[in-house]
Amino acid sequence: MIEWGTVTEPQTEYRQFRFTLPPGGTDLLLVRHGESAPAREDHPFPMVDGHGDPPLAAGGEREAELAGDRLAVESIEAIYSSGLRRTNQTAAPLAKRLGLTPAIEPGMREVRLGDWEGGLFRIKVAQHNDIAQQMFTTQRWDVIPGAESTEDLAARVRAAIERIAAAHPDQRVAVFTHGGVIGQVVATATGSAPFAFIDADNASITQLVVVGDRWIVRRFNDTAHLHPSFSVRAEPPA
């Protein structure tokens, strides 16, 4: 007598989710500028529209090249810069490699520091000035005389991100900007304390996906390309 085995139906398997850009979303790679020139009490930075405007230091120029190498394989459709010299210079290597002309988005310029512009902010923080300590304790920029309020910064940065996202649905965009701005973007996206993410390194990459009113942080302060042992493919994978 022949016994027939039980036929087992194959079970559906559910793999772990892998993120893909939602339809209509924009993938923004926020790049902090490379290291800028050192501040000196006897030689303030030149000013542009109320912002200090130092060039990159020699080390910052090298960081810009490394960031360009890293991003050249990222299928970037457009490049934006805050328009200040240090972001323009940091964007230049990538723009040259991709044959793109960076668009200027002034809303992505650094926090306005009022009386502490021109490099004085850096000096006061290094000297542990009482107002600088109060700024970190209260997590408010506007304890500095004449500086931008946290609320005003948040509003202008949100508006700038929304303009860029609206112009580039279903695309990836590189945005060359500043540490305070990146900190505000991530704070807005996560609902964190205002200063929780203000310490992005020079030439670091922070990734933000914008889908309508939803902001998704995919990475923060990625500096792998600055490591001496890092290498990147000359061409994107097939």
N, C-alpha and C positions, 0 to 999 in steps of 0.2 A: 504494500500500500504506500502510495506517495503522499508525503505531507508537504503542504504548501506553506512556505514561510510568510510571515506577516510583512506586507508591503508598507514601508515607512515613508510618508511624504517628506520631501526635503523641507527643512525649516528655513524661513526667511532670516537672514542675518542683517544686523544693523550695525554698521561701522560707526566709529566716532566721527562726529561732525568736523568737517574742514571748512573754514571760513572762505566764502567767496563774496565778492562785492555785490551787494543787492542791486537790483535794477534801479537805475537813476541815481545811484550813490556816487560819491566822489571820494577818491583815495588821496589824501594829502600827506606828503612827506615834508614835515617841518624841520628845516635844517638851521641850527644855530650857526651864526657866522664863525669863522676861525678867530683865533686869538688876535685881538686888536693891539695897537701900539700902547705902551705903558703910559700911565698918567703922571704928570709932573706938576707940582704946585706953581712953578715958574713958567709953565708953557701950556696953558689950557688948550683943549682940543678946539678946532674950528667948529662953528655952529651952522646948522641947516634947519631953518624953521623951528628954532628952539631946542633942537636936539644936538648933543655933541656928536661930531662926525669924524672920529679917528680912522686912519687907514688900518689895514691888517699889519701886524708884526710879521717878521720873516717866518716865524713858526706858524703863524696863521695862514700864510700863503701856501705852505706845505700841507697844512690841514685841508685847505680848499681843494688842492689837487687830489688828495686821498678821498675826500668826499665825492668829488667828480668821478673818480674811478669807480667808486662803489655804486653810485646812482646811475651810471651810464648804461647799466644792464637792466634797469627797472621799468622799461616800457613807459617812460614819462612823456606825456603829451604836451605839457606846457610848464614854463618856469616863471615864478614870481619872485620879486625882491622887494624889500621894504623901501628901497631907494636910497638908503644911506650907504656911504662908501664901503663899509666893511661887509655889508650883505651883497652889494654889487660885485665886489672882488671875490667873495666866496662862491657866488653863483657862476662866475665867468668860466672856470674850467669845464663845468658840466654843459653850459650853454654852447661853448665851442665844440665840444665832442658831439653834441646832439644837433647842432645847427639851428638852435632855437634862440630867439631874442627874448630876454626876460621882460615881463610886464611889471610895471611898478604899482605896488599897492601900499600907499602911505599908512593905511590903517594897521599894517603889521610892523610899524616902527616901534622902537623900544619905549618903555614907560617914560613919560615926561617927568624929569627930575627937578624942575624948577630951579631954585637957587643952587642946586648941587649938580648942575649940568657941566659939560666941558671937562669931565674927568674928576671933579671934586667929590662926586659920590664914591668913587673907588677909594679915594684918599681917606674920606671920613670913615668908611667902613673898616679900612685897614687900621685906622687909629682908634677904633672902638669908641667913636664919638657917642655921646649920650643920646642924641636924636637918632642915630643909626641903631642903637640898641633898642630904643623905643619903637622904631619901625619894625624890627623883627618881633618884638614882644606883642605888639598890637596887630601885626600883619597888615599894616596900612602904609602905602607909599606917601600919602599926603600929610604925614607928620613932618615931612621935609617941607620947608617953606616954599610955597608955589608949586609943589609937585602935583601930579595927576592923582585923582582919587581912585580907589580900587573899583568903584562903581563905574566911573567914566572909562577906565581902562577896559573893563569887562564889556561894556557896551560897544566901544569902537572895535575891539578885537572880534567880538561876535559878528558885527556887521561886515567886517572884512572877510571873515571865514565864509559867511553866507554869500557874499558877492562872488568869491572864487568858486565855491561849490555850485552855485547857480549857473556859472559860465561853463562848467565842465562836468556835466552828468556822464556817468559811466567811463570816467577817465581817471588817470593818476597824474597828479600835479606835484611838483617840487616847489616849496615856498621857503625862501631864505629870509630868516627873521632873527629874533633876539631872545635872550634867556628869559626876561620878564614876560614877554609875550607868550612864549611856549608854556611857561608856568601858568599863565592865566587861561590859556586854551585847555590845558589838562584839568585845571581846577573847575572850569565851567563844565567840562564833559563828565567829570566824576563827582561833582558836588563836594569836593574836598575843601579844607582850609585854604585861604588865598595864597599862602606862601609854601604850600606842601610840595610844589614841583618847580620852584624857581631856580634850581641849581643844575639845569641841563649843561653838559660840558660843551666847550667850543667844538664846532663841526659835528656835533651829535645829530642823530636822526630820531624824530618822534613821529609816529604814524597815527593819523586820525582819519576815520571814515565818517563822512557826513551823509546821512540818509534822511532827507526832510529835516525835521526838528531833532532827530536823534544823532548824537555824537558818540562814536565808539573809539576808544583808545586801543590801538593794536600793539603799540610799543612806545617806550619812553627812554630817551638818553642812550640810544644804540651807538656805541663807539667802536664796534669790532674792527672797522676799516682803519682805525688809527693805531691798532696794535701792530708791532713790528713784524709779526709772523703772518699777518693777514694777506691773502691774495684773492684776486677776483678774476673771473673769466674775462677774456678780451671780448667775447661775444656772448649774447644771451643763449641759453640752452635751446636746442631745436624743439 
